Amino acid sequence: MTTASRVFWIHALTPLHVGAGQGVGFIDLPVMREKATGWPIVPGSTVKGVMRGLFEDSARRGGSGEGAGPRVDNHLIDTAFGRGGQEDRQDQAGSLVYTDARLVLLPVRSVYGTFAWVTCRLALELLRRDLRYAGLEAPAVPSPVDDRTILTPGTVLAKDGEVYLEDLDFRREEGADEWADFLSRQVFPDDPEWVSLFRERMAVVSDDVFGFLAETGTEVAARIRIDPVCRTVEGGALWYEESLPAETLMAGTVWCDRVYGQNGPSAGDLIRAFCARPLRCQLGGKATVGKGLVRLVFSGGEGR
């Protein structure tokens, strides 16, 4: 059996709300989180559904459109993403498999440098495992302690050896340059300005600190509903929504180890058709108020 695979990166250009339904705390509409770590995730079904919609729109328009990749026919779309609910066609599972996208880098306020892209050892180790599956070898992972943060030599986040993220203070150490170089090449290919900005702002903290930031560092906005007649707030129509901040970076894996249907394309053909060029799309809810605009970037080889 041949497996073709890629890593997909989600770079949030605006706040991102992929909701988990009604909350049990003071946040009425929380984001979806991983059970074991409590870190935010984007379900693979969300990414797969949005990608199908992008390519179907492109096929209907008769052209690729901005960010939607090359035009592909409906048969190839059905092979990749599945089909069902049509009386004259047999149901068929999709051949592309998408994992949930895990949190890799969280943007956090910084006294120096405005904000930092923050990660931790566990997040990088999980990512490193996924990257290896997609044929990419990542650098060794640094291991900071609670009162230290590991930065790059050219960082803008420190002054006189001190780093301040949110209301936490750390001592500066160096050693994140290899990971900063690696990640910037994957997420910002052919964009040297953003590569430079990224390298200046990457920070690695301990797992415990990152868990705290992943819990408290999201955006929580109060929303209200206006009475259409009186043009005032409706009684009881106040709620709180949680979103991942703009510039959040997440990663997951897409692969194909079996192509459903007869006389169809190969696994590599599907990966090259749908998981090659960067895409610009909307994920999650609240699209009409500017939430969920993201870049989808793919990296990695054909796999095994």
C-alpha positions in Angstrom: 0.0 0.0 0.0 1.3 3.4 -1.0 0.7 6.5 1.2 1.0 10.1 -0.1 1.0 12.7 2.6 1.5 16.4 3.4 1.5 18.7 6.4 -1.0 21.5 6.2 -0.5 24.8 8.1 -3.3 27.1 9.2 -2.2 30.7 9.6 -5.0 32.8 11.0 -5.2 36.2 9.3 -8.2 37.3 11.5 -9.5 35.9 14.8 -10.6 32.3 14.3 -13.7 30.8 16.0 -14.3 27.1 15.5 -16.9 26.6 18.2 -17.7 23.7 20.5 -21.3 24.6 21.1 -22.7 26.0 24.3 -20.1 26.5 27.1 -20.5 25.6 30.8 -18.4 28.5 32.2 -18.7 32.3 31.7 -17.8 31.9 28.0 -21.0 31.1 26.2 -19.4 30.1 22.9 -15.9 28.6 23.5 -13.6 27.3 20.9 -13.0 23.6 20.4 -10.2 22.1 22.4 -8.2 18.8 22.5 -9.3 16.6 25.4 -5.8 15.5 26.6 -4.0 18.9 26.5 -6.8 21.4 26.6 -5.2 23.3 23.7 -7.4 24.7 20.9 -7.8 22.6 17.7 -9.5 22.9 14.3 -11.2 19.6 13.4 -10.1 17.8 10.3 -13.7 17.7 9.1 -13.8 21.5 9.1 -10.7 21.7 6.9 -11.9 19.0 4.6 -15.4 20.6 4.1 -14.0 24.0 3.4 -11.5 22.7 0.9 -14.2 20.8 -0.9 -16.3 24.0 -1.1 -13.3 25.9 -2.5 -12.7 23.5 -5.3 -16.4 23.1 -6.1 -16.7 26.9 -6.5 -13.7 26.9 -8.7 -15.2 24.2 -10.9 -18.5 26.0 -11.2 -16.8 29.3 -12.2 -14.7 27.5 -14.8 -11.4 28.9 -13.5 -9.1 28.7 -10.6 -9.9 31.9 -8.9 -7.7 33.6 -6.3 -6.0 31.1 -4.0 -8.2 28.2 -5.0 -5.6 26.3 -6.9 -5.9 24.7 -10.3 -9.3 23.8 -11.7 -10.3 20.2 -11.2 -13.4 18.3 -12.4 -16.2 17.2 -10.2 -15.3 13.5 -10.5 -11.9 14.2 -9.0 -13.5 16.3 -6.3 -15.8 13.4 -5.4 -12.9 11.0 -5.4 -11.0 13.2 -3.0 -13.7 14.3 -0.7 -16.5 11.7 -1.1 -20.1 11.9 -2.4 -23.5 11.0 -1.1 -27.1 12.0 -1.1 -27.6 11.8 -4.9 -30.2 9.4 -6.2 -28.4 8.6 -9.5 -24.9 8.1 -8.0 -23.5 5.6 -5.6 -22.3 6.8 -2.2 -18.5 6.8 -1.9 -16.1 7.7 0.9 -13.5 10.4 0.4 -10.0 9.3 -0.3 -8.2 12.2 1.5 -7.8 11.9 5.2 -7.4 15.0 7.4 -6.3 15.0 11.0 -7.3 17.7 13.5 -5.0 20.8 13.3 -3.1 21.2 16.6 -1.9 24.5 18.0 1.8 25.1 17.2 2.3 28.8 17.8 0.2 31.2 19.8 0.6 35.0 19.4 1.1 36.5 22.9 1.5 40.2 23.8 5.0 41.2 24.6 6.4 44.4 26.2 9.2 44.4 23.7 8.5 43.6 20.0 4.7 44.0 20.3 3.9 40.3 20.2 5.6 36.9 20.3 4.9 33.6 18.5 5.0 31.3 21.5 5.3 27.5 21.5 6.7 24.8 23.8 8.6 21.5 23.8 5.5 19.3 23.7 3.9 21.2 20.8 7.1 21.0 18.8 7.6 17.2 19.6 4.1 16.5 18.4 4.7 18.5 15.3 8.0 16.9 14.7 6.4 13.4 14.6 3.8 14.6 12.1 6.5 16.2 9.9 8.5 13.0 9.9 5.5 11.1 8.6 5.2 13.6 5.7 8.9 13.2 4.9 10.3 16.3 6.6 13.1 16.2 9.2 12.8 18.9 11.8 15.5 20.2 14.2 16.0 18.9 17.7 13.6 20.4 20.2 14.9 22.7 23.0 13.8 22.3 26.6 13.2 25.5 28.5 12.5 25.7 32.2 9.6 27.7 33.8 11.5 31.0 34.3 13.3 31.0 31.0 12.3 31.5 27.4 14.4 30.4 24.4 14.7 33.0 21.6 16.6 33.6 18.4 19.9 35.6 18.4 18.2 38.5 16.5 15.1 38.6 18.7 13.2 41.8 19.4 11.4 40.4 22.4 14.1 40.9 25.0 15.9 43.9 26.6 18.8 43.5 29.1 18.1 39.8 29.2 14.5 40.2 30.3 11.3 39.0 28.4 7.8 40.0 29.4 4.9 38.0 27.8 1.4 39.0 29.0 1.9 39.4 32.8 4.8 36.8 33.0 8.5 37.6 33.1 11.3 35.4 31.9 15.1 35.3 31.5 16.3 35.1 28.0 18.2 32.2 26.5 19.2 31.5 22.9 18.6 28.4 20.9 15.4 28.8 18.9 17.1 29.8 15.6 17.0 26.4 13.9 13.2 26.0 14.6 12.6 29.6 13.6 14.4 29.1 10.3 12.6 25.8 9.7 9.1 27.0 10.5 9.4 30.3 8.6 10.4 28.4 5.4 7.3 26.2 5.7 4.7 28.8 6.6 6.0 31.8 4.6 7.6 30.4 1.4 8.8 33.1 -1.0 8.0 35.9 1.5 11.3 37.1 3.0 9.7 40.0 4.9 7.5 37.7 6.9 10.3 35.2 7.3 12.3 38.0 9.0 9.4 39.1 11.2 8.8 35.5 12.3 12.4 34.8 13.2 12.5 37.9 15.4 9.5 36.9 17.4 9.5 33.2 17.9 9.8 32.1 21.6 9.8 28.6 23.2 8.5 28.4 26.8 7.9 25.5 29.1 4.9 23.1 28.7 3.3 24.4 31.8 3.5 28.0 30.8 2.3 27.3 27.3 -0.7 25.4 28.7 -1.5 28.5 30.8 -1.2 30.8 27.8 -3.4 28.5 25.7 -6.1 28.7 28.3 -5.9 32.4 29.0 -4.4 33.9 25.9 -7.5 33.6 23.6 -9.8 36.5 22.6 -13.1 36.7 24.5 -15.5 39.3 23.1 -18.9 40.4 24.4 -21.6 40.3 21.8 -25.2 41.7 21.9 -28.3 41.5 19.7 -30.1 44.7 18.7 -33.9 44.9 18.6 -34.8 45.6 14.9 -37.6 47.9 15.9 -36.4 49.9 18.9 -32.7 49.7 17.8 -31.6 49.0 21.4 -30.2 45.9 23.0 -32.7 43.1 23.4 -33.3 42.0 27.0 -31.0 39.0 27.9 -29.2 39.1 24.5 -25.7 39.4 25.8 -23.2 36.6 25.3 -19.4 36.0 25.2 -17.6 34.4 22.3 -14.0 33.0 22.4 -11.7 33.1 19.4 -8.1 32.3 18.6 -6.2 35.6 18.0 -5.0 36.6 14.5 -1.6 35.2 13.7 -2.2 31.9 15.4 -0.4 29.0 13.7 -1.8 25.4 13.7 -0.8 22.3 11.8 -2.2 18.9 10.8 -1.6 16.1 8.4 -3.5 15.1 5.2 -2.8 11.8 3.5 -4.2 9.3 1.1 -3.5 5.6 1.4 -6.4 4.3 -0.6 -8.3 5.7 -3.6 -12.0 4.7 -3.6 -13.6 3.9 -6.9 -12.4 2.2 -10.0 -10.0 3.5 -12.7 -9.3 6.6 -10.6 -6.3 8.7 -10.0 -3.4 7.6 -7.8 -2.9 8.7 -4.2 -0.1 11.0 -5.3 -2.3 12.5 -8.0 -4.9 13.5 -5.4 -2.3 15.0 -3.1 -0.8 17.0 -5.9 -4.2 18.2 -7.1 -5.6 19.4 -3.8 -2.7 19.9 -1.4 0.0 21.8 -3.3 -0.6 25.5 -3.7 -1.4 27.9 -0.8 -5.1 28.6 -0.3 -6.9 31.5 1.2 -10.2 30.6 2.8 -12.6 31.0 5.7 -12.8 28.5 8.6 -15.3 28.3 11.4 -18.1 30.6 12.2 -18.8 34.3 12.4 -17.7 34.9 8.8 -19.9 38.0 8.3 -18.1 39.8 11.2 -14.7 39.1 9.8 -13.8 35.9 11.7 -11.9 32.9 10.3 -9.9 34.3 7.3 -6.9 32.0 7.1 -4.0 30.9 4.8 -3.7 27.2 4.2 -0.1 26.2 3.3 1.1 22.7 2.4 4.6 21.2 2.8 6.2 17.8 2.8 6.9 15.1 0.3 4.9 12.2 -1.1 5.5 10.1 2.0 6.0 6.4 1.6 
